[in-house]
Each structure stands twice: as structure tokens, then as C-alpha cells.
Amino acid sequence: MQRTLLAVLVLLLVPASALAARPAASFSAARSLLVASSSPGNAYFAGMSVVSTAPVAGDLTALGGSVVIAAPVKGDELLLSGSASVRAAVGGDLRAAGGSLDIEGPVAGDLIALGYDVEDSGRSGGTVFITAVNTTITNGAAGPVTVYGNNVSLAGDFAGDVTIVAGGHITLAENTVIHGTLSYQAPEPAVIPASVSIEGGIEYTNASYLPDAGTSRTLALVSMGFFLFARILGALILAGLLAGLFPRLAEEVVRRAYTKPRSILLTMLLGFAILVATPVLLVLLSLTFVGIGLASLLFILYALLALLSVMYAGILLGSVFSRRFAHRDTVFWHDGVLGMLALSLVALVPVIGLLVVLLFTIFTSGALLQLFFHLAFPHEEHTPEMV
């Protein structure tokens, strides 16, 4: 069962083409990551700021707050970030999710984009599927185009059909050519200049977007799904960054999980006491005028400890997988991503899943508190550096 779960998780994280026989993959993680050397195989990047200026012969996967890909990628490209800019050619498919996506390089395969603002000027050779609040396509597309969003702007030469579902305005630029059919749903007709050519005709469906009860339930489920996806994605990025930037701290937490059972129990009791007793202390301090300031400071520290405990619970689970299946003690950034994904999936299981997450979180909170205490008050002259 454990081997099956690990295989499923790997398939979710790694593109299908990465499973083929290829040269060794390269892994890079840093707070500000600049990649200037080419990769002969697949490449995996993570950081708060990621900039790639060297070509990648295989697939590219990048996680970060800001991602800039300024060199060609021969295979598929997967980007998960707050903002992403693709300035060079992509030999395979491009899949990107983020707040702001700017695609300037040509994409030989399919383009799938999910974001707030998506601007595509690179022209894709395959199918284009975009979900965004604001979508701009300025250089057309060689395949069929589907767009879901609010405001949509189109320009260029479109070889196939164009399908749009919009809640706001749809605008076509001067001299836009659509060789297929333009089919769209919107509250009002699109702005189509006289110079626009649409060979397959126009199919317009007026949509007032005043949903009935059934549509409201559907929209609520979609909103919940999007929120859950965004929460899991944020947790994956943060866990990967923590594991990659502070591997010694992660290894110390994992090492405490492999000590004697009595030590594990004491660590869990300490974590449980902190997580339960601190809110009570905050309430008592808030009853006095002098204690309000101290309560505010303790609340910030408590929230930070709780957040780190959840993140390191995922890192701990990923490290357990690496020790069990990869037979290594070193913690890498992808262990944090894998473990947090597994923990997020486990949390979806009613009752039992939440109990498992709670046990991992209680242990990591106790372990982190002990480590921070030893860092602040070392008992030996040469205390190991753990961050």
C-alpha cells in the first residue's frame, strides 16, 4: 500500500515524459536562484525568485514566488508561482498556474494556463486552454482556443475554433482573423471591428450571470475547489522552500522522530501543551491593559510556530518516504513538496485524516520548540548549526 501511494504521488508531481529513460535530472533550490548552466535532462527549480538563463534538454518544473524562464526548454514546462514569465521557446507543452502569467516565447505543444492575469503573445502550436480573470492573446494560435474568464482580448491569426465564456467584455483587435468559429457567452455582444475576419461564423449566447439555485451550488463547489487548490499549492511551495533553504533544521526534526519512543512521546506532550495552553494564556493576558502588548507579541509567535509546525509535518512525512524508499537521510526540497502533498491528501479523509495531521503537527511543534530553545540557550560551546 505504501509503495502504491508513493508511486501515485510521484506521477502527480512529475510530467509523464519524465518517466522515460533520460540523463540525470538536476535539482536547484535557493531563496534567489539564478540558473546559468544548461541541464542535459529534466530540471527542477525552487525559490522565492527563480531565473533560468540556460537551456534545458528535458522537462522543466519550477516552483517559486517569481519565475522567469529566459532560455529554451526542449520538453514540457510546468510553472507554479505567484508570477511567471516565459521568454523563450517551449518544445513541448506549457502548463502554468499563478497570479500573473506572461508568455512571450512560442509553445510547440498545448498551452494550459490558470491565473489572474494571463497574457499570451508567443503563439501556441496546439490546444490553448486558459482560465483567468483577464486574458489577452495577441499573436493568435495554431490550434483551438478555449477561454474562461471575465475580460478577454484577442488579436492575431487563429487557425481553429475559438470558444469563450466571459463574465465581462470580449474585444477583438483590428485585422484579427479566425479561420474557425467564434463561439462565446457573455452578458453583452463582443466588440468586433469591421476589419475582423471570422470564416466559420459567430455563435453568441447571451448570459446574464444571475445564477439559479443549481448554478449557485455549482459555483460554490467550484469556488471551494479553487480555494482548496490554492491552499494546497501555497503549502507545497512553502514546504519546498523551507526544506530546501533550511535542510539542517529539517534533518534535526526528522532525527528526533527516529529516537526512542519515550522521547517521541515527551516531544508530543510538549507540543500539545504549547498548542493548547498558549491560547488560554493569551486570553488571560488580554484581560489587563499592560498584558495586551505582550499578548499581541505572543500571538504572532504562536501563529508562526503553528504555521511552521504544519509545514514541517509535511517535510517530516516526505523524509519518512525518502528514508523508507530512497534509503537516504539527507532532506531535499522535493521531499518537502512530496510530503506536504501527501499530508494534504490525507487531511481530506474525514476524522482519521485530521487526526493524523494533528499528531504530526503536535510532534513537529514540540521538536521545533526544543530546537529553538537550544539555539537560543546553547549548553555546549560548539552547538551545531541547524539553519
C-alpha positions as CSV (number, residue, x, y, z in Angstrom):
1,M,0.0,0.0,0.0
2,Q,2.8,2.4,0.9
3,R,4.6,1.7,-2.4
4,T,1.4,2.3,-4.4
5,L,0.8,5.6,-2.6
6,L,4.3,6.8,-3.3
7,A,4.0,5.8,-7.0
8,V,0.8,7.8,-7.3
9,L,2.3,10.9,-5.7
10,V,5.3,10.8,-8.0
11,L,3.0,10.5,-11.0
12,L,1.1,13.6,-9.8
13,L,4.3,15.7,-9.4
14,V,6.4,14.6,-12.4
15,P,5.3,15.0,-16.0
16,A,4.7,11.8,-17.9
17,S,7.7,12.3,-20.2
18,A,10.0,12.5,-17.2
19,L,9.4,8.8,-16.7
20,A,11.3,7.9,-19.9
21,A,14.9,7.0,-19.9
22,R,16.8,10.3,-19.9
23,P,20.0,11.8,-18.5
24,A,20.2,12.5,-14.8
25,A,17.9,15.3,-13.6
26,S,19.2,18.5,-11.9
27,F,17.7,19.9,-8.7
28,S,18.3,23.5,-7.6
29,A,16.8,25.5,-4.7
30,A,17.6,28.8,-3.1
31,R,16.0,32.0,-1.9
32,S,17.1,33.8,-5.0
33,L,18.0,31.2,-7.7
34,L,19.9,32.1,-10.9
35,V,20.4,29.1,-13.2
36,A,23.2,29.8,-15.7
37,S,24.3,26.3,-16.7
38,S,22.4,24.1,-19.1
39,S,20.7,20.8,-18.0
40,P,21.2,17.7,-20.1
41,G,18.0,16.1,-18.6
42,N,15.0,17.2,-16.6
43,A,15.4,20.3,-14.4
44,Y,13.6,21.1,-11.1
45,F,13.9,24.7,-9.7
46,A,12.5,26.2,-6.5
47,G,13.0,29.5,-4.7
48,M,11.4,32.9,-3.8
49,S,12.9,34.2,-7.1
50,V,13.9,31.9,-9.9
51,V,15.6,33.0,-13.1
52,S,16.7,30.5,-15.7
53,T,19.1,31.7,-18.5
54,A,20.4,28.3,-19.6
55,P,18.6,25.8,-22.0
56,V,17.1,22.6,-20.6
57,A,17.2,19.5,-22.8
58,G,14.4,17.7,-21.0
59,D,11.4,18.9,-19.0
60,L,11.4,21.9,-16.6
61,T,9.5,22.2,-13.4
62,A,9.7,25.4,-11.4
63,L,8.2,26.5,-8.1
64,G,8.6,30.0,-6.7
65,G,7.2,33.4,-5.9
66,S,8.6,34.9,-9.1
67,V,9.7,32.7,-12.0
68,V,11.5,33.9,-15.2
69,I,12.4,31.4,-17.9
70,A,14.7,33.1,-20.4
71,A,16.2,30.1,-22.2
72,P,14.6,27.4,-24.4
73,V,13.1,24.2,-23.0
74,K,13.1,21.2,-25.2
75,G,10.5,19.2,-23.3
76,D,7.4,20.2,-21.3
77,E,7.3,23.1,-18.9
78,L,5.4,23.2,-15.6
79,L,5.4,26.5,-13.7
80,L,3.7,27.1,-10.3
81,S,4.4,30.6,-9.0
82,G,3.0,34.0,-8.0
83,S,4.2,35.5,-11.2
84,A,5.8,33.8,-14.2
85,S,7.4,35.0,-17.4
86,V,8.2,32.6,-20.3
87,R,10.5,34.5,-22.7
88,A,11.9,31.6,-24.7
89,A,10.6,28.7,-26.8
90,V,9.0,25.6,-25.3
91,G,9.5,22.4,-27.3
92,G,6.6,20.6,-25.6
93,D,3.5,21.5,-23.6
94,L,3.4,24.5,-21.2
95,R,1.3,24.3,-18.0
96,A,1.4,27.3,-15.7
97,A,-0.5,28.5,-12.7
98,G,0.0,31.8,-10.9
99,G,-1.2,35.3,-10.3
100,S,0.3,36.9,-13.3
101,L,1.5,34.9,-16.4
102,D,3.3,36.4,-19.3
103,I,4.0,34.0,-22.2
104,E,6.3,35.6,-24.9
105,G,8.0,32.5,-26.3
106,P,6.4,30.1,-28.8
107,V,4.9,26.9,-27.5
108,A,5.2,23.9,-29.8
109,G,2.6,21.9,-27.9
110,D,-0.5,22.6,-25.8
111,L,-0.9,25.6,-23.5
112,I,-2.8,25.3,-20.2
113,A,-2.8,28.4,-18.0
114,L,-4.6,29.3,-14.8
115,G,-4.1,32.7,-13.2
116,Y,-5.4,36.2,-12.5
117,D,-3.8,38.0,-15.5
118,V,-2.7,35.8,-18.4
119,E,-1.0,37.4,-21.5
120,D,0.0,35.1,-24.4
121,S,2.0,36.6,-27.2
122,G,4.0,33.5,-28.1
123,R,1.5,31.6,-30.3
124,S,0.9,28.0,-29.3
125,G,1.1,25.2,-31.8
126,G,-1.5,23.0,-30.1
127,T,-4.6,23.4,-28.0
128,V,-4.9,26.6,-25.8
129,F,-6.9,26.4,-22.6
130,I,-6.9,29.5,-20.3
131,T,-8.8,30.3,-17.1
132,A,-8.2,33.8,-15.8
133,V,-9.9,37.0,-14.7
134,N,-8.1,38.9,-17.5
135,T,-6.9,37.1,-20.6
136,T,-5.0,38.7,-23.6
137,I,-3.9,36.7,-26.6
138,T,-2.0,39.0,-29.1
139,N,-0.5,36.6,-31.6
140,G,-3.3,34.1,-32.3
141,A,-2.9,30.3,-32.0
142,A,-2.4,27.4,-34.4
143,G,-4.9,25.2,-32.6
144,P,-8.4,25.5,-31.0
145,V,-8.7,28.1,-28.2
146,T,-10.9,27.9,-25.1
147,V,-11.0,30.8,-22.6
148,Y,-12.9,31.1,-19.3
149,G,-12.7,34.4,-17.5
150,N,-14.0,37.9,-17.1
151,N,-12.4,40.2,-19.7
152,V,-10.9,38.7,-22.9
153,S,-8.9,40.4,-25.6
154,L,-7.9,38.6,-28.9
155,A,-5.6,39.6,-31.7
156,G,-3.7,37.8,-34.4
157,D,-4.4,34.8,-36.6
158,F,-6.4,31.8,-35.1
159,A,-6.3,28.6,-37.2
160,G,-9.0,26.8,-35.3
161,D,-12.2,27.5,-33.4
162,V,-12.3,30.0,-30.5
163,T,-14.6,29.3,-27.6
164,I,-15.1,31.9,-24.8
165,V,-17.2,32.0,-21.6
166,A,-16.8,35.5,-20.1
167,G,-18.5,37.5,-17.4
168,G,-17.3,40.9,-18.7
169,H,-16.1,42.3,-22.0
170,I,-14.8,40.5,-25.1
171,T,-12.7,42.5,-27.5
172,L,-11.2,41.6,-30.9
173,A,-8.4,43.8,-32.2
174,E,-8.3,45.2,-35.7
175,N,-7.5,42.7,-38.5
176,T,-7.9,39.7,-36.3
177,V,-8.5,36.5,-38.3
178,I,-10.4,33.4,-37.1
179,H,-10.4,30.6,-39.6
180,G,-12.9,28.6,-37.4
181,T,-16.0,29.5,-35.5
182,L,-16.2,32.2,-32.8
183,S,-18.5,30.8,-30.1
184,Y,-18.9,32.9,-27.0
185,Q,-21.1,33.5,-24.0
186,A,-21.1,36.9,-22.4
187,P,-23.5,39.5,-20.8
188,E,-23.2,41.7,-24.0
189,P,-22.0,41.2,-27.6
190,A,-18.3,41.3,-28.2
191,V,-16.6,44.4,-29.7
192,I,-15.8,43.2,-33.3
193,P,-14.3,45.8,-35.7
194,A,-15.2,45.7,-39.4
195,S,-11.7,44.6,-40.4
196,V,-12.0,41.3,-38.4
197,S,-12.5,38.1,-40.5
198,I,-14.3,35.1,-38.9
199,E,-14.7,32.4,-41.6
200,G,-16.7,29.9,-39.5
201,G,-19.3,32.4,-38.3
202,I,-20.3,33.7,-34.9
203,E,-22.3,31.9,-32.3
204,Y,-23.4,34.2,-29.5
205,T,-25.2,33.2,-26.3
206,N,-26.4,36.0,-24.0
207,A,-25.6,35.2,-20.4
208,S,-26.9,37.5,-17.7
209,Y,-25.0,35.6,-15.0
210,L,-27.7,35.8,-12.5
211,P,-27.5,32.1,-11.4
212,D,-30.3,30.0,-10.2
213,A,-30.1,27.7,-7.1
214,G,-28.5,24.9,-9.0
215,T,-25.9,27.2,-10.7
216,S,-25.2,28.8,-7.3
217,R,-24.4,25.4,-5.8
218,T,-22.1,24.6,-8.7
219,L,-20.3,28.0,-8.4
220,A,-19.9,27.4,-4.6
221,L,-18.3,24.0,-5.3
222,V,-16.0,25.5,-7.9
223,S,-15.0,28.3,-5.5
224,M,-14.3,25.8,-2.8
225,G,-12.3,23.7,-5.2
226,F,-10.2,26.7,-6.3
227,F,-9.6,27.7,-2.7
228,L,-8.5,24.2,-1.8
229,F,-6.2,24.1,-4.8
230,A,-4.7,27.5,-3.9
231,R,-4.2,26.4,-0.3
232,I,-2.5,23.1,-1.3
233,L,-0.3,24.9,-3.9
234,G,0.8,27.5,-1.4
235,A,1.6,24.8,1.2
236,L,3.6,22.8,-1.4
237,I,5.7,25.9,-2.3
238,L,6.3,26.9,1.3
239,A,7.2,23.4,2.4
240,G,9.6,23.0,-0.6
241,L,11.3,26.3,0.2
242,L,11.7,25.5,3.9
243,A,13.2,22.1,3.2
244,G,15.5,23.5,0.5
245,L,16.7,26.6,2.4
246,F,17.0,25.1,5.9
247,P,17.9,21.4,5.4
248,R,19.8,21.1,8.7
249,L,16.7,22.2,10.7
250,A,14.5,19.7,8.8
251,E,17.0,16.9,9.4
252,E,17.1,17.6,13.1
253,V,13.3,17.4,13.3
254,V,13.4,14.1,11.4
255,R,16.2,12.8,13.6
256,R,14.0,13.3,16.7
257,A,11.3,11.2,15.1
258,Y,13.7,8.3,14.9
259,T,14.8,8.4,18.6
260,K,13.4,6.3,21.4
261,P,9.6,6.0,21.8
262,R,9.7,7.7,25.2
263,S,11.4,10.8,23.7
264,I,8.8,10.9,20.9
265,L,6.0,10.8,23.5
266,L,7.6,13.6,25.5
267,T,8.1,15.7,22.4
268,M,4.4,15.3,21.5
269,L,3.3,16.1,25.1
270,L,5.4,19.3,24.9
271,G,3.8,20.3,21.5
272,F,0.3,19.5,22.8
273,A,0.9,21.6,25.9
274,I,2.1,24.6,23.9
275,L,-0.7,24.5,21.3
276,V,-3.4,24.2,23.9
277,A,-2.0,26.3,26.8
278,T,-0.9,29.3,24.7
279,P,-4.4,30.4,23.7
280,V,-5.5,30.3,27.3
281,L,-2.5,32.4,28.3
282,L,-3.3,34.9,25.6
283,V,-6.9,35.3,26.9
284,L,-5.7,35.9,30.5
285,L,-3.1,38.5,29.4
286,S,-5.6,40.3,27.3
287,L,-7.7,41.0,30.4
288,T,-5.2,43.6,31.6
289,F,-4.1,46.8,29.8
290,V,-0.4,46.0,30.3
291,G,-0.7,42.5,29.1
292,I,-2.3,43.4,25.7
293,G,1.0,44.3,24.1
294,L,2.6,41.1,25.4
295,A,-0.4,39.1,24.3
296,S,-0.1,40.5,20.8
297,L,3.6,39.6,20.6
298,L,2.9,36.1,21.9
299,F,0.1,35.7,19.4
300,I,2.4,36.4,16.5
301,L,5.0,33.9,17.8
302,Y,2.2,31.3,18.4
303,A,0.9,31.8,14.8
304,L,4.4,31.4,13.4
305,L,5.0,28.3,15.4
306,A,1.7,26.8,14.3
307,L,2.4,27.5,10.7
308,L,6.0,26.1,10.8
309,S,4.6,23.0,12.7
310,V,2.2,22.2,9.8
311,M,4.9,22.8,7.2
312,Y,7.5,20.6,8.9
313,A,4.8,18.0,9.5
314,G,4.7,17.6,5.7
315,I,8.5,17.7,5.5
316,L,8.7,15.0,8.1
317,L,6.3,12.8,6.2
318,G,8.3,13.3,3.0
319,S,11.5,12.5,4.8
320,V,9.9,9.3,6.1
321,F,9.2,8.3,2.4
322,S,12.8,9.1,1.4
323,R,14.2,7.0,4.2
324,R,11.9,4.2,3.5
325,F,12.2,4.0,-0.3
326,A,15.3,6.0,-1.3
327,H,17.4,4.9,1.8
328,R,18.9,8.4,2.4
329,D,18.9,10.7,5.5
330,T,19.5,14.0,3.6
331,V,16.4,16.2,3.2
332,F,15.9,17.8,-0.2
333,W,13.3,20.4,-1.2
334,H,11.3,17.9,-3.2
335,D,10.9,15.8,0.0
336,G,9.0,18.7,1.5
337,V,6.8,19.1,-1.6
338,L,6.1,15.3,-1.8
339,G,5.4,15.1,2.0
340,M,3.1,18.2,2.0
341,L,1.1,16.8,-1.0
342,A,0.7,13.5,0.8
343,L,-0.3,15.3,4.1
344,S,-2.8,17.5,2.2
345,L,-4.4,14.4,0.6
346,V,-4.5,12.6,3.9
347,A,-6.2,15.7,5.5
348,L,-9.1,15.2,3.1
349,V,-10.1,11.9,4.7
350,P,-12.8,12.6,7.3
351,V,-11.8,12.3,11.0
352,I,-8.9,9.9,10.5
353,G,-7.1,12.3,8.2
354,L,-7.4,15.2,10.5
355,L,-6.2,13.1,13.4
356,V,-3.1,12.0,11.5
357,V,-2.3,15.6,10.6
358,L,-2.8,16.7,14.2
359,L,-0.4,14.0,15.5
360,F,2.3,15.0,13.1
361,T,1.8,18.7,13.8
362,I,1.9,18.2,17.6
363,F,5.2,16.3,17.3
364,T,6.8,18.9,15.0
365,S,5.7,21.8,17.2
366,G,7.4,20.1,20.2
367,A,10.5,19.3,18.2
368,L,10.7,22.9,16.8
369,L,10.3,24.4,20.3
370,Q,13.1,22.3,21.7
371,L,15.4,23.2,18.7
372,F,14.7,26.9,19.0
373,F,15.3,26.7,22.8
374,H,18.7,25.0,22.3
375,L,19.6,27.6,19.7
376,A,18.7,30.5,22.0
377,F,20.3,28.9,25.1
378,P,23.1,26.6,24.0
379,H,24.5,24.2,26.7
380,E,27.7,23.5,24.8
381,E,30.4,25.8,23.5
382,H,30.0,24.4,19.9
383,T,26.3,24.0,19.3
384,P,25.6,22.5,15.9
385,E,24.2,25.0,13.4
386,M,20.8,23.8,12.3
387,V,19.6,26.5,9.9
